[in-house]
Amino acid sequence: MSELTETIRQELKDKETRYIYDDDLLNTYIATQIKTLREQRGWTQQRLAEEAGMKQTRISVLEDVNYSSWTAKVLRRLAQAFDLRLTIKFEEFNSFFKDFEGVKPELLARRSFNDDPAFKDTPKPAKQGKPTVTKAVQTGLHVIETENPRASQLDFPFAQRARFDVIAGTGTGQADIKPGEQTSGTLALSQPQMALVAAGGK
Amino acid sequence: MKKWLIYDYVNEQGVNEIAAWARKYLQKKERTKLNSKLNMIAENGPDLPGLLLKTEVEYIYKIKVQGNPKLRPMICHGPFKEIDDETGEECETITLLVGAKEISWDFEPRGADIEAGIRRQIILRDRKRRVKHERIN
């Protein structure tokens, strides 16, 4: 803990001090984050004003650490302009320090929904090595899903004389497994691509 | 993370003028508001939006502390970097030069910004004319 943090920790024990410090921190945090988010998007105050349906002078005021008359309604409009979610929570005073140390542009920047990787639909990374049974759809039916390198082998852990169907992918191999064939054995993929294989009962 | 160190101007007799001003002219609530701003500068730097305002004197800024009265202590960046005792790293600094308030668009004391410019020059000639900031609660 730094000397400054320890000093503040002691000072926060005084009720008047902690409310003054916390008010100031909240105002500073909001003003600095609005400015950071605007600059992160390469927007002028005028552009943000248009996006949020406000006047530029209002944005200028909101970007001042001494401004304290913002409302949840205004912040909600800004959140929508930035395509972000707004959270308002009650917190214990121990969270003061995290926010206090976090009033820095690199920590305040946030990605808009469209740049949020959580909502990007990306293909699954290739699985290597032996396949595993990922799902037993129902009794007597197994599904194997894999993306193997060329010519690697799938060992089917199924009963003899089961019925295998290659639902997707390309498969050839020692047991000559083909869609609809009644057999068991191993499968060597001819291409490094996914094979989805279903094995039914006898 | 980069830290900012804060210094106070001291006069020829070695009196910390900023601490003396805070003790003499500021109520507890005002001192707390000022300390809050100085905390922010020390932790996050002086470039927070709207925190510092330029004055008519080159290199001199006023810290904007909301309230009644309006505290406007005069500061400058630097004018020297210093080694932080805690980390051993070279840090940016700011120096509090004159304790002031703003009443009806005028500084109290009058000409506080000009005096701050003079004091900055004094510090540039003699770096012993500033000391680590003394916190007044």
Chai-1 contact restraints between the chains, C-beta under 6 A:
chainA,res_idxA,chainB,res_idxB,connection_type,confidence,min_distance_angstrom,max_distance_angstrom,comment,restraint_id
A,L4,B,A42,contact,1.0,0.0,6.0,A-B,restraint_1
A,T17,B,T32,contact,1.0,0.0,6.0,A-B,restraint_2
A,I20,B,T32,contact,1.0,0.0,6.0,A-B,restraint_3
A,I20,B,K33,contact,1.0,0.0,6.0,A-B,restraint_4
A,Y21,B,S36,contact,1.0,0.0,6.0,A-B,restraint_5
A,D24,B,S36,contact,1.0,0.0,6.0,A-B,restraint_6
A,T28,B,M40,contact,1.0,0.0,6.0,A-B,restraint_7
A,T28,B,L48,contact,1.0,0.0,6.0,A-B,restraint_8
A,A31,B,P49,contact,1.0,0.0,6.0,A-B,restraint_9
A,T32,B,L48,contact,1.0,0.0,6.0,A-B,restraint_10
A,K35,B,P49,contact,1.0,0.0,6.0,A-B,restraint_11
A,E63,B,P49,contact,1.0,0.0,6.0,A-B,restraint_12
A,D64,B,G50,contact,1.0,0.0,6.0,A-B,restraint_13
A,V65,B,L48,contact,1.0,0.0,6.0,A-B,restraint_14
A,V65,B,P49,contact,1.0,0.0,6.0,A-B,restraint_15
A,V65,B,G50,contact,1.0,0.0,6.0,A-B,restraint_16
A,V65,B,L51,contact,1.0,0.0,6.0,A-B,restraint_17
A,N66,B,G50,contact,1.0,0.0,6.0,A-B,restraint_18
A,N66,B,K64,contact,1.0,0.0,6.0,A-B,restraint_19
A,N66,B,Q66,contact,1.0,0.0,6.0,A-B,restraint_20
A,V103,B,N44,contact,1.0,0.0,6.0,A-B,restraint_21
A,K104,B,N44,contact,1.0,0.0,6.0,A-B,restraint_22
